[in-house]
Amino acid sequence: MDPRSRNSIIGMVLAAAASLTTLLLELPLVVPILLFLGAWLLGGYAVWNSLRRRR
């Protein structure tokens, strides 16, 4: 394997690991945001379905 491509793969793996670690450290902040977005999307879907059924 070419050393440059191997180094880029290793760099991408390290960047993904750093992102995952940051996400796990910020989990108390991320969970309410995800819950809010999920509730928002679910509410929008329910409204869209009720409007579609009325037609």
Distance bins in CASP14 RR format, pairs under 12 A and 6 or more apart:
PFRMAT RR
TARGET T0000
AUTHOR 0000-0000-0000
RMODE 2
METHOD distances of the structure
MODEL  1
1 7 0 0 0 0 1 0 0 0 0 0 0
1 8 0 0 0 0 0 1 0 0 0 0 0
1 9 0 0 0 0 1 0 0 0 0 0 0
1 10 0 0 0 0 0 1 0 0 0 0 0
2 8 0 0 0 0 1 0 0 0 0 0 0
2 9 0 0 0 0 0 1 0 0 0 0 0
3 9 0 0 0 0 0 1 0 0 0 0 0
3 10 0 0 0 0 0 1 0 0 0 0 0
4 10 0 0 0 0 0 1 0 0 0 0 0
4 11 0 0 0 0 0 1 0 0 0 0 0
5 11 0 0 0 0 0 1 0 0 0 0 0
5 12 0 0 0 0 0 1 0 0 0 0 0
6 12 0 0 0 0 0 1 0 0 0 0 0
6 13 0 0 0 0 0 1 0 0 0 0 0
7 13 0 0 0 0 0 1 0 0 0 0 0
7 14 0 0 0 0 0 1 0 0 0 0 0
8 14 0 0 0 0 0 1 0 0 0 0 0
8 15 0 0 0 0 0 1 0 0 0 0 0
9 15 0 0 0 0 0 1 0 0 0 0 0
9 16 0 0 0 0 0 1 0 0 0 0 0
10 16 0 0 0 0 0 1 0 0 0 0 0
10 17 0 0 0 0 0 1 0 0 0 0 0
11 17 0 0 0 0 1 0 0 0 0 0 0
11 18 0 0 0 0 1 0 0 0 0 0 0
11 19 0 0 0 0 0 1 0 0 0 0 0
12 18 0 0 0 0 0 1 0 0 0 0 0
12 19 0 0 0 0 0 1 0 0 0 0 0
13 19 0 0 0 0 0 1 0 0 0 0 0
13 20 0 0 0 0 0 1 0 0 0 0 0
14 20 0 0 0 0 0 1 0 0 0 0 0
14 21 0 0 0 0 0 1 0 0 0 0 0
15 21 0 0 0 0 0 1 0 0 0 0 0
15 22 0 0 0 0 0 1 0 0 0 0 0
16 22 0 0 0 0 0 1 0 0 0 0 0
16 23 0 0 0 0 0 1 0 0 0 0 0
17 23 0 0 0 0 0 1 0 0 0 0 0
17 24 0 0 0 0 0 1 0 0 0 0 0
18 24 0 0 0 0 0 1 0 0 0 0 0
18 25 0 0 0 0 0 1 0 0 0 0 0
19 25 0 0 0 0 0 1 0 0 0 0 0
19 26 0 0 0 0 0 1 0 0 0 0 0
19 30 0 0 0 0 0 1 0 0 0 0 0
20 26 0 0 0 0 0 1 0 0 0 0 0
20 27 0 0 0 0 0 1 0 0 0 0 0
20 30 0 0 0 0 0 1 0 0 0 0 0
21 27 0 0 0 0 0 1 0 0 0 0 0
22 29 0 0 0 0 0 1 0 0 0 0 0
22 30 0 0 0 0 1 0 0 0 0 0 0
23 29 0 0 0 0 1 0 0 0 0 0 0
23 30 1 0 0 1 0 0 0 0 0 0 0
23 31 0 0 0 0 0 1 0 0 0 0 0
23 33 0 0 0 0 0 1 0 0 0 0 0
23 34 0 0 0 0 0 1 0 0 0 0 0
24 30 0 0 0 0 1 0 0 0 0 0 0
24 31 0 0 0 0 0 1 0 0 0 0 0
26 32 0 0 0 0 0 1 0 0 0 0 0
26 33 0 0 0 0 1 0 0 0 0 0 0
26 34 0 0 0 0 0 1 0 0 0 0 0
27 33 0 0 0 0 0 1 0 0 0 0 0
27 34 0 0 0 0 1 0 0 0 0 0 0
28 34 0 0 0 0 0 1 0 0 0 0 0
29 35 0 0 0 0 0 1 0 0 0 0 0
29 36 0 0 0 0 0 1 0 0 0 0 0
30 36 0 0 0 0 0 1 0 0 0 0 0
30 37 0 0 0 0 0 1 0 0 0 0 0
31 37 0 0 0 0 0 1 0 0 0 0 0
31 38 0 0 0 0 0 1 0 0 0 0 0
32 38 0 0 0 0 0 1 0 0 0 0 0
32 39 0 0 0 0 0 1 0 0 0 0 0
33 39 0 0 0 0 0 1 0 0 0 0 0
33 40 0 0 0 0 0 1 0 0 0 0 0
34 40 0 0 0 0 0 1 0 0 0 0 0
34 41 0 0 0 0 0 1 0 0 0 0 0
35 41 0 0 0 0 0 1 0 0 0 0 0
35 42 0 0 0 0 0 1 0 0 0 0 0
36 42 0 0 0 0 0 1 0 0 0 0 0
36 43 0 0 0 0 0 1 0 0 0 0 0
37 43 0 0 0 0 0 1 0 0 0 0 0
37 44 0 0 0 0 0 1 0 0 0 0 0
38 44 0 0 0 0 1 0 0 0 0 0 0
38 45 0 0 0 0 1 0 0 0 0 0 0
38 46 0 0 0 0 0 1 0 0 0 0 0
39 45 0 0 0 0 0 1 0 0 0 0 0
39 46 0 0 0 0 0 1 0 0 0 0 0
40 46 0 0 0 0 0 1 0 0 0 0 0
40 47 0 0 0 0 0 1 0 0 0 0 0
41 47 0 0 0 0 0 1 0 0 0 0 0
41 48 0 0 0 0 0 1 0 0 0 0 0
42 48 0 0 0 0 0 1 0 0 0 0 0
42 49 0 0 0 0 0 1 0 0 0 0 0
43 49 0 0 0 0 1 0 0 0 0 0 0
43 50 0 0 0 0 1 0 0 0 0 0 0
43 51 0 0 0 0 0 1 0 0 0 0 0
44 50 0 0 0 0 1 0 0 0 0 0 0
44 51 0 0 0 0 1 0 0 0 0 0 0
44 52 0 0 0 0 0 1 0 0 0 0 0
45 51 0 0 0 0 0 1 0 0 0 0 0
45 52 0 0 0 0 0 1 0 0 0 0 0
46 52 0 0 0 0 0 1 0 0 0 0 0
46 53 0 0 0 0 0 1 0 0 0 0 0
47 53 0 0 0 0 0 1 0 0 0 0 0
47 54 0 0 0 0 0 1 0 0 0 0 0
48 54 0 0 0 0 0 1 0 0 0 0 0
48 55 0 0 0 0 0 1 0 0 0 0 0
49 55 0 0 0 0 0 1 0 0 0 0 0
END
